[in-house]
């Protein structure tokens, strides 16, 4: 199968030393100024925030422990984002980052200091900050195949002061899975509810369910009431989705997922798509357990994102392999490839803000050479292949220029010769 190849050249190069996990590099608005930043953490305990086109970190912290995963969201349900950082030792840090003033940041402000710190179970691998029913929950996957959900419980302070002095993170419930979880994502089901999905080896995934007081099973993960540190004792269950990939050669192959892919339909209440990728090169787009298409490539896919790179309201599936091969696939299974020239330690696709503009689509590549590249000009006019003659025919100025050159717009042979000369020049005679 022949796929179109594109070249991205405009990038920002930033230096960040140390090895990092793929879940420890995210894009998000950590200072609540409506402009996304890049946040990165490594296994040496260094946490850094990069902003705009500045190649130097604007805020940083160190000595945190082995950082495994990072998230940005309204975990305290205060109407603003916090930065959440989890370590392999089990420490959870919450950072309340103030936005930069007109005079810039002082040296003291550049040092990140945790607003709250609490010990949680150790060996976290992946986290998700999800608003399931109007309140944000912290959902964490661990290396012992357990997923636990937490939420922020505000303290008794009612004077509008800082919530971190009296609040705490409380345990809600847990699920025991059959295999290792590489990613956790949310997706809208056919009934319009947000459900939490976790990837499982061999090209499968599960939906996290809980039994409510009326005996029904729902994807709503929030209990009706929690007092203090009391746990919700109602049972939790898993709904497995094999997706017809049981024919996979390796049942233990690593799998990643991403949900809530915007299908571009006018009905905003319609369910969304979700995508799945495996380390042996399988990529799948599905809706409500129905495979819309599948794709097989010859590269090890380890990271999966969703991003509208064409601006048409439909989010494309973006996946990256360890050797830098990046695939952009639309909902019709049409593919555009980009080859990053180095091996990739971590990859993320999302929105980032440069100093001179708002949030724009970007690709982030972290290499094994202590360098991170932010590609900020990746917008494409289309993913599917098209005919140059048809594109030029739809351009208003084309006929005017052809008339000046005395070229008949209906003579395709003359048009091909003209466009060939414009692109490549006249062939040299030997």
Secondary structure, DSSP 4 states (H G I P E B T S, - for coil): ---EE-----EEEEE--S---GGGEEEE-SSSSS--EEEEE-TTS-EEEE-TT-SS-SEEE-----EEEEEEE-TT-SSS-EEEEEETTSEEEEE-PPPPBTTB--TTTTB---SEEEE--S-EEEEEEEESSSSEEEEEEETTSEEEEEEEE--S--SS--GGGT-EEEEEEEEE-SS----EEEEE-TTS-EEEEEEETTTEEEEEEEE-TTS-EES----S---TTPPP-S-EEEEEE-TT-TT-S-TT--EEEEEEE----S-TTS--EEEEEETTSEEEEEETTEEEEEEE-SS-EEEEEEE-SSSSSPPEEEEEETTSEEEEE-TT--EEEEE-SS-EEEEEEEEEE-TTSSEEEEEEEEETTSEEEEE-----S-SS---HHHHHHTSHHHHHHHHHTT--TT-HHHHHHHHHHHHH-PPPP-
